[in-house]
């Protein structure tokens, strides 16, 4: 029996199943024919291996175990093991981390925290001016405007602080990825 004859008979036998199920089943069977032909088998040999189309359709309809030939072979592909780092790679990673990365990290962290705390002080000073503007006597307008200016400065400073923190975190992530890659792939 040829591939076309087999698929036609199987299609007729699967007639009561949904269109999508029939389409998937036929695609699987066509794959088996393609693989078998590339392995040097004839269409008749593949059809004989698959068995009677009527019996195969009945198995699909009933959800029974399918013939062994239809079981998909799962090939486990193991991830290749990364080579051990060389002593030069280890020295490079350790020296860069100890003498450059750690001091830079803590310096930048201190700068970012200082900016955030300074902005908090500016915002509190602005709120303090606004809260006590009636005590300024003839300078009420000046006190009010000064307080608003300090609060505006604090808001602008916090926007800058946001970006400073964001890029500090992104830089730290980049450095960690770089060191992992260097560790696994070498210098």
N, C-alpha and C positions, 0 to 999 in steps of 0.2 A: 504494500500500500504506500503511495506517495505521501509527501507532506501535505499537499493540497487536499487529497482525498481524506486523510486522517483528520485534518482540521475541520473539513466540511462535515464529516460524520459527528465529530465531537460537538460542533456548533449546534447541530440538529438535536443531539441528546441533551445539551445544556439549555435548550430553549426556554424552560420555565424559570430559569434564574434571571436575575437583574442584568441589564445591559452591561453595567460596569464590571460586575463579577465575571461575566462571560468574556469580556474584553481582557481582563487581567489573566484569566485562566489561559486563554488563547495566546496571549503574549508570553506566558511562561512556557507553554508547549513549543511555541516557535523558537524560543531561546534554546530549548533542549535540542531541537532539530539543528539549529545553527551551530551549537557547540559540538554536537555529534558529527556533523558534516566536516567541520574543521579538524576533528580528530581522525577523520578518514573513514567514518562509517557511511553506509548508504542510507537513504531515506527509509527503505524497507526494514533495515536492521533497527533503526531508531523507533519506527512504528511498532515493531515486534517487541522491543524492550519496554515501550510504554504500555503495551497490552491493548485489549479491546477498548475502543473509544466509548462504547456503551457502558462498560464496567467502570471505566475511569470517570465518566460523567456521573454515574450513580454514587461513586465514592465522594466526589466533590459535593453533590447535592446533600448527602447524608452527613457530611463532615467527618467521614471516617479517615483512618490513616491512609495516606496516599502511598503508592509504590515507592520503594527506596530510590528509584531513579529520579523522582521529582523532588526529593529533599534537597534543599539548597545547602551546599557545603559552605560553612562559615570558616573562612581562613583567618586565623588570628595572626595579625601582623604585630609582632612585638616591636616596640619602639627601640631603635638602636641605642645601646648604652653609650652615654657620653664618655669620651675619653677622660682619664684622670688628668687633672691639671698638672702642668710641669712645675718645677721648682721656680722657674722664672715668673710664671704666671702667678703663683702663690705670693712670691715676694712683691711683685708689682701691685697686686690687689691689697695686700696688707699695708705696704708703705703708703700708697695713695690714700687709703682709708684712714690710717692713723695720723699721717702728717698733713693731709690736705682736707679730706672730707669731713672728719669729725670737728676740727677747729672751725672750718667754714660753716658747717651746719649750726654749731652753737652760736657763732657770731651772728649769722643771719637770723637765727631764732631770737637772739637778744634784741636785735634791731627791730624786728617785727613786733615783738612784745612792747618795746619802748614806744614805738609809733602808736600802737593801740592804746597804751596807758596815757600817753600824752594827749591823744584825742579825747579820751575820757575826761582828763583834767580840763581841756578847753571847753568841752560841752558843759561840764559842771560849773565852770566859771561863767559861761554865758547864761546858764539857768539862774545862777546866783545874782547876776546883774539884773536879769528880768524880774526876779522875785523881789529885789530891793530898789527898783527904779523910783518909787515914790519918795524915797529918803534923800534923793539927790537935789531936791529943791529946784532951783532954776535950771539944773542940768538933767532934768528928767528925760528929755528927748535924747540927749547924748547917751545917757545910761541905757535907754531902751534900744537905741541903734547899736550901741556897743555890744549889748547882750545878744541881739539878733545876729550881729556880724560874727561873734564868737560861735554861736550855734551853727551858722552857715559854714564857717570854717571847719567846725567839727564834723559836719555832715560830709563835706568835701574830703576831709582827712580820712573819714571812715571808708569812703569810696576808694581812695588810694590804698588804704590798709587792706581792703578786700582783695585788690589785685596783688598786693605784696604777698599776702598769705597764700592766695591761689597759686602764684608762680613759684613760691617757696615750696609748696607741696608738689607741684608738677616737676620742679627741678629735683627734688628728693626722689620721686618715683623714677625719673629718667636715670639718675645716678645708680639706683639699685638695679634697674634693668641692665644698664651698661656693665656694672660689675658682675652680674650673673652671666651675661653673655661672654665677658672676658674670661671669667673663671672656667666656663664650660668649653669655650672655643679657643682659648689662648690669646696671646697678645697679637 
